[in-house]
Amino acid sequence: MTKLAFVSGGSKGIGLGCVMRLVEAGYKVITCSRNKDVWQAAVTEYPALKAVDYQQANLADQASLEQLFRYIREQYSQLDIAINNASPALGSGGLYHQVDMFALKETLNNDFWGHAQCLQYQIKLMETGGAIVNVSSINGLRPTPNAAMYSAAKHALEGLTQSVALEAIRNNIRINAVAPGVTWTPRWDERQTHQPTIKLDVEEQVPAKRFARVEEVVDAIEFLLSDKASYIVGHTLVVDGGLSLA
């Protein structure tokens, strides 16, 4: 029987890498993103993605999120694995006391509350043996000045991952997290347009002296979802080239 996988934010970056890896592994993949045009561009570049069930959704919007999981329940009845990855561009950067309150709330919704709700829906759709990976960040493991609410949201996701992992393992559902450091994605490409030296500047701060490749983060996620990680529960696998140690 074909296994079912859900990936949020699957139209680019780490999410797209996860979708492609799961398609190659023979999963029926359901994914979502806010911008359908970005997904269509990915399908044009990678025709194998035509087999993916794509749904346009904004996980920070309650009605959109509920509609998405109602669709999954009605069409598929269950999930075998899930990856909570969606994370739109940060809108609350800067000194905390100077950031607009709406922007702070939006970041909390995007990077924590949306994932928290997805996690509840996913567990309800899983039978024994399911696995979930939350894509966190090293900024959920350390302080992050000028991105305080993003850091707070990722700290919250870390706590949720560990607490719910202890609940879900009673039904043999494993929940873990991956915490990437700097990973070269389209978002960094956009920043490089305005800051031509940003890649070299950031790499100087990383002990491994380079950005992670998307595939390296996907490798970690795939491992935690696999039977090779069958005894790993509530763990965060850091993939950062040593950045969090520096």
BELQUIVEN-V569157 format. One record per residue. N is the residue number from 1. RES is the residue in one small letter. SS is DSSP state (2 for helix, 1 for strand, 0 for the rest). PSI is psi as a letter, one per 40 degrees, with the letter a starting at -180 (* if undefined). OMEGA is omega in whole degrees, -180 to 180 (999 if undefined). Layout:
n:N res:RES ss:SS psi:PSI omega:OMEGA
n:N res:RES ss:SS psi:PSI omega:OMEGA
//
This chain:
n:1 res:m ss:0 psi:h omega:179
n:2 res:t ss:0 psi:h omega:179
n:3 res:k ss:0 psi:i omega:-176
n:4 res:l ss:1 psi:h omega:-179
n:5 res:a ss:1 psi:i omega:175
n:6 res:f ss:1 psi:h omega:177
n:7 res:v ss:1 psi:h omega:175
n:8 res:s ss:1 psi:i omega:-180
n:9 res:g ss:0 psi:f omega:-172
n:10 res:g ss:0 psi:e omega:-174
n:11 res:s ss:0 psi:e omega:179
n:12 res:k ss:0 psi:i omega:175
n:13 res:g ss:2 psi:a omega:-178
n:14 res:i ss:2 psi:d omega:180
n:15 res:g ss:2 psi:d omega:178
n:16 res:l ss:2 psi:d omega:177
n:17 res:g ss:2 psi:d omega:178
n:18 res:c ss:2 psi:d omega:180
n:19 res:v ss:2 psi:d omega:-178
n:20 res:m ss:2 psi:d omega:180
n:21 res:r ss:2 psi:d omega:-178
n:22 res:l ss:2 psi:d omega:175
n:23 res:v ss:2 psi:d omega:179
n:24 res:e ss:2 psi:d omega:-178
n:25 res:a ss:0 psi:e omega:175
n:26 res:g ss:0 psi:e omega:177
n:27 res:y ss:0 psi:i omega:164
n:28 res:k ss:1 psi:h omega:-172
n:29 res:v ss:1 psi:h omega:172
n:30 res:i ss:1 psi:h omega:178
n:31 res:t ss:1 psi:i omega:-179
n:32 res:c ss:1 psi:i omega:171
n:33 res:s ss:1 psi:i omega:-180
n:34 res:r ss:0 psi:d omega:-171
n:35 res:n ss:0 psi:h omega:-178
n:36 res:k ss:2 psi:d omega:-179
n:37 res:d ss:2 psi:d omega:178
n:38 res:v ss:2 psi:d omega:178
n:39 res:w ss:2 psi:d omega:-179
n:40 res:q ss:2 psi:d omega:177
n:41 res:a ss:2 psi:d omega:178
n:42 res:a ss:2 psi:d omega:179
n:43 res:v ss:2 psi:d omega:178
n:44 res:t ss:2 psi:d omega:-179
n:45 res:e ss:2 psi:d omega:-178
n:46 res:y ss:0 psi:g omega:-174
n:47 res:p ss:2 psi:d omega:179
n:48 res:a ss:2 psi:e omega:-180
n:49 res:l ss:2 psi:e omega:177
n:50 res:k ss:2 psi:d omega:-180
n:51 res:a ss:2 psi:e omega:-177
n:52 res:v ss:0 psi:i omega:174
n:53 res:d ss:1 psi:h omega:-179
n:54 res:y ss:1 psi:h omega:176
n:55 res:q ss:1 psi:h omega:176
n:56 res:q ss:1 psi:h omega:-177
n:57 res:a ss:0 psi:i omega:174
n:58 res:n ss:0 psi:h omega:-173
n:59 res:l ss:0 psi:e omega:175
n:60 res:a ss:0 psi:e omega:178
n:61 res:d ss:0 psi:h omega:-173
n:62 res:q ss:2 psi:d omega:-177
n:63 res:a ss:2 psi:d omega:-180
n:64 res:s ss:2 psi:d omega:180
n:65 res:l ss:2 psi:d omega:180
n:66 res:e ss:2 psi:d omega:179
n:67 res:q ss:2 psi:d omega:180
n:68 res:l ss:2 psi:d omega:-176
n:69 res:f ss:2 psi:d omega:172
n:70 res:r ss:2 psi:d omega:177
n:71 res:y ss:2 psi:d omega:-179
n:72 res:i ss:2 psi:d omega:-180
n:73 res:r ss:2 psi:d omega:-177
n:74 res:e ss:2 psi:d omega:-177
n:75 res:q ss:2 psi:d omega:-171
n:76 res:y ss:2 psi:e omega:177
n:77 res:s ss:0 psi:d omega:-176
n:78 res:q ss:0 psi:i omega:171
n:79 res:l ss:1 psi:i omega:175
n:80 res:d ss:1 psi:d omega:178
n:81 res:i ss:1 psi:i omega:178
n:82 res:a ss:1 psi:i omega:177
n:83 res:i ss:1 psi:h omega:178
n:84 res:n ss:1 psi:h omega:-170
n:85 res:n ss:0 psi:d omega:-170
n:86 res:a ss:0 psi:h omega:178
n:87 res:s ss:0 psi:g omega:-179
n:88 res:p ss:0 psi:i omega:-179
n:89 res:a ss:0 psi:i omega:-178
n:90 res:l ss:0 psi:h omega:179
n:91 res:g ss:0 psi:e omega:-175
n:92 res:s ss:0 psi:f omega:177
n:93 res:g ss:0 psi:i omega:179
n:94 res:g ss:0 psi:i omega:179
n:95 res:l ss:0 psi:h omega:-170
n:96 res:y ss:2 psi:d omega:-175
n:97 res:h ss:2 psi:e omega:180
n:98 res:q ss:2 psi:e omega:-176
n:99 res:v ss:0 psi:h omega:179
n:100 res:d ss:0 psi:h omega:-177
n:101 res:m ss:2 psi:d omega:179
n:102 res:f ss:2 psi:d omega:180
n:103 res:a ss:2 psi:d omega:178
n:104 res:l ss:2 psi:d omega:-179
n:105 res:k ss:2 psi:d omega:-180
n:106 res:e ss:2 psi:d omega:177
n:107 res:t ss:2 psi:d omega:178
n:108 res:l ss:2 psi:d omega:178
n:109 res:n ss:2 psi:d omega:-176
n:110 res:n ss:2 psi:d omega:-169
n:111 res:d ss:2 psi:e omega:173
n:112 res:f ss:2 psi:c omega:-169
n:113 res:w ss:2 psi:d omega:176
n:114 res:g ss:2 psi:d omega:178
n:115 res:h ss:2 psi:d omega:-178
n:116 res:a ss:2 psi:d omega:179
n:117 res:q ss:2 psi:d omega:177
n:118 res:c ss:2 psi:d omega:-178
n:119 res:l ss:2 psi:d omega:180
n:120 res:q ss:2 psi:d omega:178
n:121 res:y ss:2 psi:d omega:-176
n:122 res:q ss:2 psi:d omega:179
n:123 res:i ss:2 psi:d omega:179
n:124 res:k ss:2 psi:d omega:-179
n:125 res:l ss:2 psi:e omega:-175
n:126 res:m ss:1 psi:i omega:171
n:127 res:e ss:1 psi:i omega:-180
n:128 res:t ss:1 psi:h omega:180
n:129 res:g ss:1 psi:e omega:179
n:130 res:g ss:1 psi:i omega:179
n:131 res:a ss:1 psi:i omega:-179
n:132 res:i ss:1 psi:h omega:173
n:133 res:v ss:1 psi:h omega:173
n:134 res:n ss:1 psi:h omega:178
n:135 res:v ss:1 psi:h omega:-179
n:136 res:s ss:0 psi:b omega:-179
n:137 res:s ss:0 psi:i omega:173
n:138 res:i ss:2 psi:e omega:176
n:139 res:n ss:2 psi:e omega:171
n:140 res:g ss:2 psi:e omega:-179
n:141 res:l ss:0 psi:e omega:-177
n:142 res:r ss:0 psi:i omega:176
n:143 res:p ss:0 psi:i omega:-178
n:144 res:t ss:0 psi:g omega:177
n:145 res:p ss:0 psi:i omega:-179
n:146 res:n ss:0 psi:e omega:172
n:147 res:a ss:0 psi:f omega:-170
n:148 res:a ss:2 psi:d omega:-178
n:149 res:m ss:2 psi:d omega:174
n:150 res:y ss:2 psi:d omega:178
n:151 res:s ss:2 psi:d omega:179
n:152 res:a ss:2 psi:d omega:180
n:153 res:a ss:2 psi:d omega:180
n:154 res:k ss:2 psi:d omega:172
n:155 res:h ss:2 psi:d omega:179
n:156 res:a ss:2 psi:d omega:179
n:157 res:l ss:2 psi:d omega:176
n:158 res:e ss:2 psi:d omega:180
n:159 res:g ss:2 psi:d omega:179
n:160 res:l ss:2 psi:d omega:180
n:161 res:t ss:2 psi:d omega:-177
n:162 res:q ss:2 psi:d omega:-177
n:163 res:s ss:2 psi:d omega:-178
n:164 res:v ss:2 psi:d omega:177
n:165 res:a ss:2 psi:d omega:180
n:166 res:l ss:2 psi:d omega:176
n:167 res:e ss:2 psi:d omega:-171
n:168 res:a ss:2 psi:d omega:-177
n:169 res:i ss:2 psi:e omega:176
n:170 res:r ss:2 psi:d omega:177
n:171 res:n ss:2 psi:e omega:180
n:172 res:n ss:0 psi:f omega:171
n:173 res:i ss:0 psi:h omega:-177
n:174 res:r ss:1 psi:h omega:177
n:175 res:i ss:1 psi:h omega:178
n:176 res:n ss:1 psi:a omega:179
n:177 res:a ss:1 psi:i omega:170
n:178 res:v ss:1 psi:h omega:180
n:179 res:a ss:1 psi:g omega:178
n:180 res:p ss:1 psi:i omega:168
n:181 res:g ss:0 psi:b omega:178
n:182 res:v ss:0 psi:h omega:-177
n:183 res:t ss:1 psi:h omega:-175
n:184 res:w ss:0 psi:h omega:-178
n:185 res:t ss:0 psi:i omega:178
n:186 res:p ss:2 psi:d omega:179
n:187 res:r ss:2 psi:d omega:177
n:188 res:w ss:2 psi:d omega:175
n:189 res:d ss:2 psi:d omega:179
n:190 res:e ss:2 psi:d omega:-180
n:191 res:r ss:2 psi:d omega:-179
n:192 res:q ss:2 psi:d omega:177
n:193 res:t ss:2 psi:d omega:-178
n:194 res:h ss:2 psi:d omega:179
n:195 res:q ss:0 psi:g omega:-172
n:196 res:p ss:0 psi:d omega:-176
n:197 res:t ss:0 psi:e omega:-171
n:198 res:i ss:2 psi:d omega:-178
n:199 res:k ss:2 psi:d omega:180
n:200 res:l ss:2 psi:d omega:-179
n:201 res:d ss:2 psi:d omega:-179
n:202 res:v ss:2 psi:d omega:-179
n:203 res:e ss:2 psi:d omega:177
n:204 res:e ss:0 psi:d omega:-179
n:205 res:q ss:0 psi:e omega:-176
n:206 res:v ss:0 psi:h omega:179
n:207 res:p ss:0 psi:d omega:179
n:208 res:a ss:0 psi:e omega:175
n:209 res:k ss:0 psi:f omega:175
n:210 res:r ss:0 psi:i omega:170
n:211 res:f ss:0 psi:i omega:169
n:212 res:a ss:1 psi:i omega:169
n:213 res:r ss:0 psi:i omega:178
n:214 res:v ss:2 psi:d omega:-177
n:215 res:e ss:2 psi:d omega:-179
n:216 res:e ss:2 psi:d omega:176
n:217 res:v ss:2 psi:d omega:178
n:218 res:v ss:2 psi:d omega:177
n:219 res:d ss:2 psi:d omega:-179
n:220 res:a ss:2 psi:d omega:179
n:221 res:i ss:2 psi:d omega:-180
n:222 res:e ss:2 psi:d omega:178
n:223 res:f ss:2 psi:d omega:-178
n:224 res:l ss:2 psi:d omega:178
n:225 res:l ss:2 psi:e omega:-171
n:226 res:s ss:0 psi:i omega:177
n:227 res:d ss:2 psi:e omega:177
n:228 res:k ss:2 psi:e omega:179
n:229 res:a ss:2 psi:f omega:-172
n:230 res:s ss:0 psi:e omega:-179
n:231 res:y ss:0 psi:e omega:-180
n:232 res:i ss:0 psi:h omega:-174
n:233 res:v ss:0 psi:h omega:176
n:234 res:g ss:0 psi:f omega:-177
n:235 res:h ss:0 psi:i omega:172
n:236 res:t ss:1 psi:h omega:179
n:237 res:l ss:1 psi:h omega:-177
n:238 res:v ss:1 psi:h omega:-179
n:239 res:v ss:1 psi:g omega:-169
n:240 res:d ss:0 psi:e omega:179
n:241 res:g ss:0 psi:f omega:179
n:242 res:g ss:0 psi:e omega:-174
n:243 res:l ss:2 psi:d omega:-178
n:244 res:s ss:2 psi:e omega:178
n:245 res:l ss:2 psi:e omega:-173
n:246 res:a ss:0 psi:* omega:999
//
